[in-house]
Amino acid sequence: MALRLVSDFDLRKDVLPWLRAQRVASAAAGARGGGPGVLENNYESLRILNVERNGNVIYTYKDNKGNVFFGLYDSQTRQNEHLYTFEKDLHVVSCSVNSDRTLLAASLVHSTKEGRKNELQPGSKCLTLLVEIHPVNNVKVLKAVDSYIWVQFLYPHVESHPLPENHLLLVSEEKYIEKFHIQVIQEDGSRVVIKDSGHLPRERVAEDFVWAQWDMSEQRLYYIDLKKSRSILKCLQFSADEKFNLMFEAPLDITLSDSGFKLVNFGCDDLQDQENLSKHLTLCVFTNHTGSLCVCYSPKFDSWEKFTYSVFYFHKGHGKTFTAALGSVDSHVTKGLTFLNLDYYLAVYLPGHFFHLLNIQHPDLICHSLFLTGNSEVVDMLPHSPLQSLSGSLVLDWCSGKLYRALLNQSYLLQFLWNARLDCEKMAVLHCVLSCGGDRRFLEAKIIQWISENISACHSFDLIQEFIIASSYWSICPETSNMDKLLPYSSVLTWNTEIPGITLVTEEIALPFMKVHSCKGYWEKLNSNLEYVKYSKPHLHYNNSMVRREWHSLISEEKTGRRRSMVYVKNILDNATKVISNLEARNLEPRLTPLFQEEDNHQRLLMGLMVSELKDHLLRHLQGVEKKKIEQMVLDYVSKLLDLVCQIMETSWRKHSLHPCVPHFSGRASAAEFKVFHIMTRILEATKSLFLPLPPGFHTLHTILGVHCLPLHNLLHYIDSGVLLLTETAVTRLMKDLDNTEKNEKLKFSIIVRLPPLIGQKICRLWDHPMSSNIISRNHVKRLLQNYKKKPPSSVIHKSSFSVEFLPLNYFVEILTDIECSNQALYAFEGHDNVDAKFVEEAALKHTLMLLGL
């Protein structure tokens, strides 16, 4: 299935065997009290109470006499420990253990005959107790009230030594939260007792709230209070010294009742009727290490035909409200909506109906998120029991008593990629797969294999283009903060196609008002994200528009024979050399494709310019990162772009069993060469619009395959439309490899006349043919006569080398000879000493004879 649930804990596997062993030991010893007690067949009372920050699981169970036992499963040692026993038939509301396992806090009420406590009976009390358990000793009553209480110990971020002071949160159904300060001392060696237990300092943390959520991993408390009927989300951060700060306030455009009360992640709450979860609103906050802040909200369910939920992307400054169609009216909703935190993604699913994988890093376009309806096997394979999302990717299936790590199932998503029908699904899954990390080389090979088989299957976007941009992004961005704002994430900038089964409305939302600005870690990143939303419009994503202009300028200068500072050009070419060296250092395997076997200055200029522009872009906008690190990131990024092209080429070359040498122009093209030529043409189309560099030698190889595979008129059309680029290396090989048959002469002449003048002159000298002599002569005469000024005729006319008396030709050759004599030094320096008036005369006569058929 799309989600991979990795089991961290299972009550039946990790606890029950230990309990049975304890029962056997107790029976053998004839024990009547102490220990974990005798469970008999009352295993159904076994349930999870809480999961602490260190991953330890607290659970409870009852024996046949109704005695309540507390146990702890250590996630590190995978051992169970008995904590405490209440020899009364009580119902546990909440429980927490401090990090040193010396204190246990529990909130209990009298059990009812039904076994579940939905309301407190008149006159009954909820007892909140603090117990010394190292060893078991005193019990202190913290509260005895007619409303429910939930307890939670704070856990320090540094757990290197026992703490003299512990801090306990008490959350009351009366809508207030208190923090108790509990000092402990050691007596008689290792015995730990509460100091001055009769006077425990306390302070009010929050009050008048209607909803609260505890983040055990980050030690944060989120809560909502209503001010003038407006919902305000607040966050308290508890620090290592157990102080706390109000970090932000954020208005929420949702409707909450002042009489309501809901807690999230304060232990495992079985007070609600879990069968009616679909009738209650769902609200939770998710964050991740990149500084994202998402609030997920689903109002009370009121329709059998559609389901509405909202996600407020505070780190992006907007919220989206989704409405999912549920299909047939008969398919009743019996389960609640589940929100799961999956790092870069957020999963929303309604068991049996739909699964929505939301991209929280780049939520702007709906095509970057995956939506599947109940008709998909993916939805059917998801757990149908409600999952409670704890901190990070930790989720609890309270029905089965299992604790999981929820991860994206990369192998399943790769398989799904082959079967995806819609373009939006292909786009979303491609990004999901790349975000999972792992063995990137293996992953890219699998995606390239899929692209090779489905190269023309997408109509809304270019598969190769999207793969190159997305894979390059994921190879760099996870390592450095804020890179997601500076590098392109996708080749698609807009998406107007509807996604079947879902509609959405996007609205701008008010940004959180930060109360503290000097914090590090997550809060620094969140603040940076909010600053970006406020001040960075338009977006700062890098593009190659500047590179395009500068590259065309340099190529234009080259054609006209002018070139700016050699130092400038040398620096650009040096950048390209560094990129190629960086690429070769990372890929030690021998290449099958004959690339990187020529200089290809045009591509090197493009590479070098991209390095220069991207480095300047990052230096401008990436604060607090060393220049040397930025330079290496730029080299890695540009190298990755080239490497992905090489990988696509390698896969195609290997698949079609082509020889690693450059193919010859002579001979007929094979079916394999046709397919490789097609792939190369698609690569060229993908990189051309984004103006991305290609590996040196790509255009030469592409041209050679083009000559092989295409009839002449198609070949010339490809050249004229810019699909095939004639390189000096390719044309030189063509002149040498092909003989002078009539067909080849026509091809060679058609190629030569399409070459830039400077390259054309070089190539003509390689072709021993009257046609090339004619072209050379014309160019020579044109060059000589460009600045010619007529002089008085000479009285002596030199005889031609041919015994032909043709006065116009003799006179013309005389003029050329005079010009050559006066400019001898100049033309010798330019390398034209092999072409002179005599050469022109001979070429002209030969051409005339050919025209006369002689």
Protein Blocks (a to p, Z undefined) as FASTA:
>chain_A
ZZdcddfbdfklmmmmmmmmmmmmmmmnopabgjjbjnkjmlmmpccfbdcfkopacddd
ddfkopacdddddfklopacdfbdcdbdcddfbdcddfkopaccdddddddfkopafbcc
ehiacddddddfbdcfddddfbdcfbdcdddddddfbdfbccfbdcdddddfkopacddd
dddddeehjaccdehkllccdddfbghiabdcddfklopacddddeehiacdddddddfk
opacdfbdcdddddddfkbccdehiajafkbcfklmmmpccddddddfkopacddddddd
fbfkbccdddddfknopacdddddebjaklccfbdcddddehjaccdddehiaccdddfk
lmmbmklpccddfkbmklmmpcfbdcdddehjbdcdfknopacdddddfklmmmmmmmpm
bfklmmmmmmmmmmngpjfklmmmmmmmmmmmmmmmpfkbcfklmmmmmmmmmmmmmmpg
hklmmpcfbfbfbdfbdcehiacddddddddddfbfkbghjllmmmmmmmmmmmmccdfb
dcfklmmmmmmmmmmmmmnopacdfklmmmmmmmmmmmmmmmmmmmmbccfblghkbgkl
mlmmmmmmmmmmmmmmmmmmmghiafklmmmmmmmmmmmmmmmmmmmmmmmmmmnopafb
dcdfedcddfklmmmmmmmmmmmmmmmmnopacdehklmmmmmmmmmmpcfklmmmmmmn
omaccdfklmmmmmmmpccbfklmmmmmmmmmmpcfklmmmmmmmmgcfklmmmmmmmmm
mmmmmmgccddddfbdcddfbfcdcfklmmmmmmmmmmmmmmmmmmmmnopampcfklmm
mmmmmmmmmmnoZZ
